[in-house]
Amino acid sequence: MQITSPRFKDNARDALADTQLQRALSNVEHNFIDKRRIVADALPEFEALRDSARDIKNHTLAHMDLYLEEYESKVTASGGHVHWAETAGDACQIILGICREEKARTVTKGKSIVTEEIGLNAFLEENGITPVETDLGEYIIQLRGEAPSHIIAPAVHVNQSQVEEDFRRVHTHLPEGRDLSEPTTLLNEARGVLRQKYFDADVGITGANFLIAETGSSVIVTNEGNGDLTQTLPRVHIVVATLEKVTPTLEDVSQILRVLARSATGQDMSVYTTFSTGPKRAADPDGPEEYHVVILDNGRSGMLGTEYQDMLRCIRCGACMNHCPVYHAIGGHAYGWVYPGPMGAVLTPSLMGIDKAGHLPNASTFCGRCESVCPMRIPLPKMMRHWRTREFERHLQPSAARYGLGLWAFFARRPALYQLATRLAIGVLAMLGARRGRFSSLPMAGGWTRHRDLPAPQGATFQQLWSRREKTRRRNAA
């Protein structure tokens, strides 16, 4: 996919002016939040489970090399193959090699954000292999030639009439007068079209929510069952996963699963949770004849031991973006790559570099809602601050912003002078704005006043109010 993260500001302006997108985003703001709150409140041990999930991942990251070695040995023992890919290009070449060994012409795919990261679909098409997305949302955006706008709801930005239009445009072998006026008719048509694709595919490709070191199993969670058909019907199953997906034991995975679906879609559990261990055995009624796992680094190992290591605890539930006021306003495509929202604002600079994705960590008010709902307790605002610091240190910000921050830092290091300056500034602004009570324009505040008025200050500064409160408290305590 074309990476547009460096044009984040322009993308955001376009998104704000897109009325259809704004209507679609209202579903994110209400549906996901309410559903998560209901199921979390219904589980008394939910907060304890979040602590446990965080601790499991922290332990795993501290011993990742040992667990990855254990995972590889168990996969090999079960008859599977593990391939190590340092870069996105390496992963694509490995997958292409397996497909060519099978003389594959068509591959089916379950929803996998990491294959979006490595640009697998475009790579396979360039090499004469047709990838077919089987998750309904992924299938819709594949027809539209778009990238996902959400990591668990890739077509959340598309409305029903657009889906009907796309189906009529692409499914030209079906009767023109068919009824596509209801979500169920659209779903049934997609199911019918995809059914034959499963049987035609030579290779099935899925991601993995977890790789279990104890058993050599890969785990996927879905709500449509397409992942199961993708990995059991073709002759070959390829799992693509990043190295931080390894988890020590079945017991550990069972604990994290209890916070995953609740945080993602507000379900107690996803409809399907599928564990795959090696290829089909002699007594198995179905399953692939070959089982391959491609484990991708693509910059993750470089995050270990840094202030961004906690990001590797992410289980891709999407809760942070579901609760993010910035995501609610602009959607996922504005972020310019596969990872939107607060988690994308941390992960994208980690993988692409702050010089290409520096605007993303700046698109945050630090309200803290993302961290408050993250099932893995990832300190997202803290890490976005780290990226802002890196951007400042490397002189990547505009000069006006740098001088402004430098001026603020000068006063912030001198509390008495800071308080005097703010009192004077507040007093002047209060006097100038006394008549109207607000400012419609103000030097160096154009980004605010372009869209709304700035209220004129009233009363004392925060420091003055705090000082008065403390004096009152001490006087009453004496």
Salt bridges, closest charged atoms under 4 A:
ASP10 OD1 - ARG13 NH1 2.95
ASP34 OD1 - ARG37 NH2 3.91
GLU45 OE2 - ARG258 NH2 2.77
GLU47 OE1 - ARG50 NH1 2.97
GLU47 OE1 - ARG377 NH2 2.84
ASP51 OD1 - ARG54 NH1 3.62
ASP51 OD1 - ARG377 NE 2.56
ASP55 OD1 - ARG54 NE 3.07
GLU70 OE2 - LYS74 NZ 2.82
GLU102 OE1 - ARG235 NE 3.15
GLU117 OE2 - ARG300 NH1 2.63
GLU133 OE2 - LYS109 NZ 2.72
GLU146 OE2 - ARG144 NH2 3.32
GLU146 OE1 - HIS157 NE2 2.61
GLU164 OE2 - ARG168 NE 3.20
ASP166 OD2 - ARG144 NH1 2.80
ASP166 OD1 - ARG169 NH2 3.20
GLU189 OE2 - HIS171 ND1 2.67
GLU189 OE1 - ARG178 NE 2.55
ASP202 OD1 - ARG235 NH1 3.65
GLU244 OE2 - ARG300 NE 3.82
GLU244 OE2 - ARG316 NH2 3.57
ASP268 OD1 - ARG262 NH2 3.58
ASP284 OD2 - ARG281 NE 3.61
GLU290 OE1 - HIS292 NE2 2.80
GLU307 OE2 - ARG390 NH2 2.10
ASP310 OD1 - ARG313 NH1 2.99
ASP355 OD2 - LYS356 NZ 3.84
GLU393 OE1 - ARG390 NH1 3.46
ASP453 OD2 - ARG438 NE 2.66
GLU470 OE1 - ARG473 NH2 2.96
